[in-house]
Amino acid sequence: MPRNKMLIRRNVDVEGRAINAIEGLAVHGDVTVKPLMGGEHMVMLEIRYAAGSGSPMHVHRHESLCYIVSGRAEATVGEESFTLGPGDVCRHPEGVPHGIDAIEDTTVIEVKSPAQPLEQFLG
């Protein structure tokens, strides 16, 4: 039986929360996270980075895919850096250091697997 039976969620119904840290490391600038939906094996977040903001290099015990909805950002995954814009996607493999810096206001959809508790993105 699914952990979360929700089949649809409307973005306007989800509250975004400003975050100050990720994996115990301080983010810089204004970063807001909306935990859009969780499933049995994945979770989807909308992350908004104000121009000049970003996350420090950090490591997760899960894999992530990040889709740039709008804006431009410099993403670093391991030893490689990329400038990403609308429609671009990057992957953060489990255990690989990664971070992002917004060049301009940027909205990212991030899918994490295995599923992470949505509550951890609300604090």
Buried (B, 14 or more C-beta within 10 A) or exposed (E): EEEEEEEEBEEEEBEBEEBEEBEEEEBBEBBBBBBBBBBEEBBBBBBBBBBEBBBBEBEBEBBBBBBBEEBBBBBBBEEEEEEBEEEBEBEBEEEBBBBBBBBEBBBBBBBBBEBBEBEEBEE
